[in-house]
């Protein structure tokens, strides 16, 4: 971000599980019904901000590796993008 420059959002494309997609749409839709302009992008930005505030980079990496390795059990297609080594095997190396 350029200091003093105008701040803009950057569009990204991501993949969510069916459950995550349904939940995030429901959260945004409920807010809209209550007259609050909330989008899925707002929910995702809040989640990212909270992760940045609550975890160190090392903690985040450890949790992400564990999450991905657990998630691949239900979503085997995740393995097509490559899998991280578990943090335990990384520590032994």
Buried (B, 14 or more C-beta within 10 A) or exposed (E): EEEEEEEEEEEEEEEEEEEEEEBBEEBBEEBEEEEEEBEBEBBBEEEEEEEEEEBEEEEEBBEBBBEBBEEBEEEEEBEEEEEBEBBEEEEEE
